[in-house]
Amino acid sequence: MAGQAHSHDRKHGLRRLFVEHPQALGMGWAEHGAGAVRISAELISAGTACLIHAAVPGWFTETAGRTVARLHDHMLKRRAGAANPESWPDYEI
């Protein structure tokens, strides 16, 4: 009996980690993952631009700000177009 409870807890934990969040946003795991990879690549690029800007202030003067504004707009549009926008958080990652 204890083994069944442990198995159930593990399955619920895996479901919570891999299924619940994407499903709450109306997405599958792969779709959510692809979006997260895209956003992370843009943020890494913006962060790299910031590091270069710190060394050479005349370079990449607006890159990070434009990236953040574009990503914010993208996320707001995805939320507005979702089947269940009320269940989306105020922010998404």
Contacts in CASP RR format, 6 or more apart in sequence:
PFRMAT RR
TARGET T0000
AUTHOR 0000-0000-0000
METHOD contacts of the structure
MODEL  1
MAGQAHSHDRKHGLRRLFVEHPQALGMGWAEHGAGAVRISAELISAGTAC
LIHAAVPGWFTETAGRTVARLHDHMLKRRAGAANPESWPDYEI
18 29 0 8 1.000
19 29 0 8 1.000
21 32 0 8 1.000
22 28 0 8 1.000
22 29 0 8 1.000
22 31 0 8 1.000
22 32 0 8 1.000
22 33 0 8 1.000
24 84 0 8 1.000
24 87 0 8 1.000
24 88 0 8 1.000
25 32 0 8 1.000
25 82 0 8 1.000
25 84 0 8 1.000
25 87 0 8 1.000
25 88 0 8 1.000
25 92 0 8 1.000
26 82 0 8 1.000
26 83 0 8 1.000
26 84 0 8 1.000
36 93 0 8 1.000
39 71 0 8 1.000
39 93 0 8 1.000
42 67 0 8 1.000
42 70 0 8 1.000
42 71 0 8 1.000
43 67 0 8 1.000
43 71 0 8 1.000
45 67 0 8 1.000
46 63 0 8 1.000
46 64 0 8 1.000
46 65 0 8 1.000
46 67 0 8 1.000
46 68 0 8 1.000
47 64 0 8 1.000
49 59 0 8 1.000
49 60 0 8 1.000
49 63 0 8 1.000
49 64 0 8 1.000
49 67 0 8 1.000
50 60 0 8 1.000
50 63 0 8 1.000
50 64 0 8 1.000
52 59 0 8 1.000
52 60 0 8 1.000
53 59 0 8 1.000
53 60 0 8 1.000
53 61 0 8 1.000
53 63 0 8 1.000
53 64 0 8 1.000
75 91 0 8 1.000
75 92 0 8 1.000
78 92 0 8 1.000
79 85 0 8 1.000
79 88 0 8 1.000
79 92 0 8 1.000
82 88 0 8 1.000
END
